[in-house]
Amino acid sequence: MVWDFVELNPFSRTGWSGASDWVMRVIKSISEGTSQVGYGSVEKASATKSSLPDDSVNCFFSDPPYYDSVLYANLSDYFYVWLKRSLPHLSDFFDTELTPKAEECVVDEAKNKDHLFFEKTIGQAMGEGRRILTPDGIGTVVFAHKSTVGWESILQAIIDNGWIITGSWPIDTERQGRVSAVDQARLQSSIHVVCRPRESPSGSLRSEIGDWRDVLQELPQRIHDWMPRLADEGVVGADAIFACLGPALEIFSRYSSVEKASGEEVTLREYLEYVWGAVSKEALGMIFTDADTTDFEEDARLTAMWLWTLSAGAPPSPLDKGGAAGGGIDDDDTDDTGKPAKSTGYILEYDAARKIAQGLGAHLDKLTTLVEIKGDKARLLPVGDRAQALFGKEDLNAPTTRRKKKSQDKQLDLFAILGNPEDSDSSSFGDPGVPQVGKTVLDRLHQSMILFAAGRSEALKRFLVEEGIGADQRYWKLAQAFSALYPTGTDEKRWVDGVLARKKGLGF
Ligand SMILES: C[S@@+](CC[C@H](N)C(=O)[O-])C[C@H]1O[C@@H](n2cnc3c(N)ncnc32)[C@H](O)[C@@H]1O
C-alpha cells in the first residue's frame, strides 16, 4: 500500500480548520435539511444484497473497486480501529473486529480472489442494481483500470446481468495536487459507464438475438460520429478509447446475445477487439488530418497510434507511470547519481498494444526493431535505441571513452554507430560501408532525427536533398504529426522539431 497524501500539521494555519470546515458545512446543511440534496439514508450492506425493494429507485450509481488497484478493506483497518473507539454510538457500523473482507469485490490473489471472483461479485451487485431500479431508470458505474482484462471483467458483468451500456464518459475525479500512486497506474480520470436495464416496460428482461454482420456494420459509423465530439471536449488518447466503449457497446449489448451466420455466439472479448480496431482507425484519421492513412506503412501507423494512446494528460513527469491503458514513459533507469535518467521508451500494456496493432493491421512480432515485448508490457523503443538497427552494425566503431553516466551515452553511442563525421560525410547512403536508406517512411524519419541528434547536419542535408527523402510529402506529414505526438521534453520531440526546422531552408 502506498500512501498518496500526508497528514497536515493540525496546528498550522491551514491545518485543522482547512481540513474540517468544508466537511462540517456539508454535514450541517444536510442534517438541517437545508441542502438541495435533502436527507440521505445510509445502509451498511454488501452491494450484492440490498435491502431496498424491487423497482424502487430511479437511479443506481456505483463506484466499485477498480479490479486489483486498491485493497480497500486492508487499508481501512488502520482507520477502523480508531473510528470504532471514537464513535461508540455507531456501534452497528463497527460490529466486527476488523473490516469485513470476505465479500470485498476485488482481485486479490493473496486471498484467492481471482478475476472470476471479481466478475461474479460485481455481477451479483449489478443484478441487485437492476432489481431495485425501475425499468426506465438509469445506472452509472464508475471504473478505471490500466488493463484490458480489468475492463473486460466489469463490462462482461454489466452486460451479463441484463444491462445495456449506452454511454461512457471520462470524468476527472482525482485531485490535481494528488501525488501519483507510485508503481500504480495513474488514474487521470475515471470512466463513468452509463447503462439502462434491458427490460420491457413491464420489467421483464428482453431477449433478442443480434446479427453479427449488422453489429459490425454499425460500429465504424458510431465511432466516426463519436470521436470528433470527444476531441472537441479535449478527450484524447487512452481516455478517448475508453470513452468510445459506451457507444460501441450499445450496439452489442442491446441484444441478449449476438450470433454469427453459423449460429456461433460472439463473445464480448471478440467484439472488443473490433472496437479497438475501429477506434484506432478513426484516431489515426484524426492524427493525420488531411493525409490518407493508408499512405503510411504499418510501423508509422502503429507508432502514431501508440503515442496518441499515451497522449492524454499532462507532460510526463518522473512520477508518471502510465495512464488508463497502463502506459507511460519508462523511467525505470536511473543514472549513477540515482536521479531518473532520460526516457527510455513508451510503455503500453501488451494486450492494449496488441489490440491497437491488430486494429491497424500491424504485426507486433514482426516489428522487432521498433517494439520490445517483455512479459505483460510492450515498449515502443526510443528513437535513440534504433540507431544501430537503422544504420547497420558493420560500421560500428567501439566507443573510445569509458562511459560513466547513462545520460551521456546517447551522444557517444550515436557517434559510435554513425562512425567518424569526417569519414562518411562525403560518401553517399547505400555506398559500400555506408548505411542504407531506411525502407519505410518511419525509418527514414528516425534516421534523420538521429543524424540531427548527432549534429551531422551535412549528412542530414544530403540525406534529405540528394537522396531525395525530403521530396516525399509523406515524410513531412509524418514529421509534423510526430512533433505533436512526442511528449514535450523528450529527445524525440526536440529531434523531430530540429528536422522540421530545416525543411524551408532546404527548399521543401
Ligand atoms: C472505488 S471505491 C469507492 C470510493 C468512493 N466513491 C469514495 O469517493 O470514497 C470502492 C468501494 O467499494 C467498496 N466495496 C468493495 N466490495 C464491496 C461490496 N461487496 N459491497 C459494498 N461495497 C464494497 C470498497 O470498500 C470501497 O470503499
The ligand as an SDF file (V2000), in Angstrom:
LIG
                    3D

 27 29  0  0  0  0  0  0  0  0999 V2000
  -13.5880    2.9780   -5.6790 C   0  0  0  0  0  0  0  0  0  0  0  0
  -14.0500    2.8120   -4.0100 S   0  0  0  0  0  0  0  0  0  0  0  0
  -15.3270    3.9500   -3.8470 C   0  0  0  0  0  0  0  0  0  0  0  0
  -14.8420    5.2530   -3.3340 C   0  0  0  0  0  0  0  0  0  0  0  0
  -15.9230    6.2610   -3.0970 C   0  0  0  0  0  0  0  0  0  0  0  0
  -16.5750    6.6280   -4.3230 N   0  0  0  0  0  0  0  0  0  0  0  0
  -15.2820    7.4850   -2.4730 C   0  0  0  0  0  0  0  0  0  0  0  0
  -15.1010    8.5040   -3.1330 O   0  0  0  0  0  0  0  0  0  0  0  0
  -14.9170    7.3910   -1.3050 O   0  0  0  0  0  0  0  0  0  0  0  0
  -14.8160    1.2540   -3.9580 C   0  0  0  0  0  0  0  0  0  0  0  0
  -15.5260    0.9460   -2.6540 C   0  0  0  0  0  0  0  0  0  0  0  0
  -16.2680   -0.2660   -2.7960 O   0  0  0  0  0  0  0  0  0  0  0  0
  -16.2840   -0.9230   -1.5200 C   0  0  0  0  0  0  0  0  0  0  0  0
  -16.6890   -2.3370   -1.6970 N   0  0  0  0  0  0  0  0  0  0  0  0
  -15.9480   -3.4090   -2.0580 C   0  0  0  0  0  0  0  0  0  0  0  0
  -16.6930   -4.5320   -2.1070 N   0  0  0  0  0  0  0  0  0  0  0  0
  -17.9530   -4.1770   -1.7460 C   0  0  0  0  0  0  0  0  0  0  0  0
  -19.1750   -4.8960   -1.5980 C   0  0  0  0  0  0  0  0  0  0  0  0
  -19.2540   -6.2040   -1.8210 N   0  0  0  0  0  0  0  0  0  0  0  0
  -20.2580   -4.1920   -1.2040 N   0  0  0  0  0  0  0  0  0  0  0  0
  -20.1900   -2.8460   -0.9850 C   0  0  0  0  0  0  0  0  0  0  0  0
  -19.0770   -2.1310   -1.1070 N   0  0  0  0  0  0  0  0  0  0  0  0
  -17.9580   -2.7770   -1.4890 C   0  0  0  0  0  0  0  0  0  0  0  0
  -14.8700   -0.7160   -1.0480 C   0  0  0  0  0  0  0  0  0  0  0  0
  -14.7850   -0.9010    0.3440 O   0  0  0  0  0  0  0  0  0  0  0  0
  -14.5980    0.7280   -1.4830 C   0  0  0  0  0  0  0  0  0  0  0  0
  -14.9530    1.6040   -0.4680 O   0  0  0  0  0  0  0  0  0  0  0  0
  1  2  1  0
  2  3  1  0
  2 10  1  0
  3  4  1  0
  4  5  1  0
  5  6  1  0
  5  7  1  0
  7  8  2  0
  7  9  1  0
 10 11  1  0
 11 12  1  0
 11 26  1  0
 12 13  1  0
 13 14  1  0
 13 24  1  0
 14 15  1  0
 14 23  1  0
 15 16  2  0
 16 17  1  0
 17 18  1  0
 17 23  2  0
 18 19  1  0
 18 20  2  0
 20 21  1  0
 21 22  2  0
 22 23  1  0
 24 25  1  0
 24 26  1  0
 26 27  1  0
M  CHG  2   2   1   9  -1
M  END
$$$$
